[in-house]
Amino acid sequence: MILVILYIDNRYSSQQEMIEIDRLKKELIDTKYDALTISSELTEKSRQSRIEEYISAEGTPLETASTPPYLIKNKD
């Protein structure tokens, strides 16, 4: 009788753990999708063309440089 009770208890515990594992897997997938969405939005907002659109819409005198940047070396 004791073995039957232990068997039932063990089976119940393992089922509860499987349910918890499934729940955590779903939560992990949802979190990954959220992170991917946020990363995509950040990439879109930080593109040079979007920044230029924002600056021109604000009416600031800033413009994109027509000459490439160059490195100034110190004579130390």
SULPE-V235917 format. One record per backbone hydrogen bond with DSSP energy under -1.0 kcal/mol. CO is the residue of the C=O (numbers start at 1). NH is the residue of the N-H. E is the energy in kcal/mol with one decimal. If there is no record, write none. Layout:
co=CO nh=NH e=E
co=CO nh=NH e=E
//
This chain:
co=1 nh=5 e=-2.2
co=2 nh=6 e=-2.6
co=3 nh=7 e=-2.5
co=4 nh=8 e=-2.5
co=5 nh=9 e=-2.6
co=6 nh=10 e=-2.6
co=7 nh=11 e=-2.4
co=8 nh=12 e=-2.5
co=9 nh=13 e=-2.4
co=10 nh=14 e=-2.3
co=11 nh=15 e=-2.2
co=12 nh=16 e=-2.2
co=13 nh=17 e=-2.1
co=14 nh=18 e=-2.1
co=15 nh=19 e=-2.2
co=16 nh=20 e=-2.1
co=17 nh=21 e=-2.4
co=18 nh=22 e=-2.4
co=19 nh=23 e=-2.2
co=20 nh=24 e=-2.3
co=21 nh=25 e=-2.1
co=22 nh=26 e=-2.1
co=23 nh=27 e=-2.2
co=24 nh=28 e=-2.3
co=25 nh=29 e=-2.3
co=26 nh=30 e=-2.4
co=27 nh=31 e=-2.3
co=28 nh=32 e=-2.4
co=29 nh=33 e=-2.3
co=30 nh=34 e=-2.3
co=31 nh=35 e=-2.5
co=32 nh=36 e=-2.4
co=33 nh=37 e=-2.4
co=34 nh=38 e=-2.5
co=35 nh=39 e=-2.4
co=36 nh=40 e=-2.2
co=37 nh=41 e=-2.4
co=38 nh=42 e=-2.4
co=39 nh=43 e=-2.3
co=40 nh=44 e=-2.3
co=41 nh=45 e=-2.4
co=42 nh=46 e=-1.6
co=47 nh=51 e=-2.1
co=48 nh=52 e=-2.7
co=49 nh=53 e=-2.1
co=50 nh=54 e=-2.2
co=51 nh=55 e=-2.6
co=52 nh=56 e=-2.6
co=53 nh=57 e=-2.2
co=54 nh=58 e=-1.6
co=55 nh=60 e=-1.4
//
